[in-house]
Amino acid sequence: MKRIYIIIILLCLSITITAQTKQEALSAIKESVALTNKQLPIKASFFTMQRIEIRNNDYIVYMKIDENQQDLDKYVDNMNKSKSNMFSLVAGQRQEFAKVFIASGLNLKFNVTGNLSRRTKQIFLSSSDIKNSFGNNYSSKDYLKDLVAEMSKTTPEEWGDGLTCTGIKIEGEYVCYRIKTDETVLTIPLLKMAKTEGHEMENTIIEEFNNTNDAADLYFIKYLKQSNLGIKYTYWSEKTPESVEFVISPNTIKTKVKDKSVILNP
């Protein structure tokens, strides 16, 4: 699956207690941070999660980004566009953790340092934003809707090989991608021919899903499966009025895409 958005994932351990007060919630979060830090640092894709700390009223995640692979400014800008999705990626589907985090009243902060420039930039989500956005229990489809909304902000996004993703949205039972093709590289007639081998294309995409260990991809796949949605790719060109559509059904996603843990182990 082409990566068109950038997210980060924390090793937030499940909280098994029910916090009744803000102080109880804060104590539970501190306990979780202590356990999590024992498993850090951890390298994932182009960044290294170094440590987590609670200072004043902030839950702070320290990370270092490999600037040979990712531009620091662009990364932080993209993350700042995805603030509404940040907390869901921290809490994941662990509703108890989400409830306790909200009850603690903590802000969420990421300090991101470039390994070459040694500059540090910050990403911030206030406790009020977290409460307003995630105060109620979110379903997998709610998470997916937020994720797709944030992904769409990064479009148009060049995918390489003459392809540009120009839009992403959820329609009915599908996450729909609109993909512009440069016909000097890949023509619509050639895509039509590929469609006649539909199962081969489907198998290639399924194989890509099953082979990925990328945190962003794994979150997307997780929410896609739990929401019982499929994927639809619509290829179009400025030179040709026709378009070509490839569809992977919800059932195919559910039965052929493997369940993989989103937590990355050291």
Buried (B, 14 or more C-beta within 10 A) or exposed (E): BBBBBBBBBBBBBEBEEEBEEEEBBBBBBBEBBEEBBEBBEBEBBBBBBBBBBBEEEBBBBBBBBBBEEBEBEEBBEBBBBBBBBBBBBBBBBBEBBBBBBBBBBBBBBBBBBBBEEEEBBEBBBBBEBBBEBBEEEBEBBBBBBBBBBBBBEBBEBEBEEBBBBBBBBBEEEBBBBBBBBBBEEBBBEEBBEBBEEEEEBBEEBBEEBEEBEBBBBBBBBBBBBBBEBBBBBBBBBEEBEEBBEBBBBBEBBBEBBEEBEBBBEE
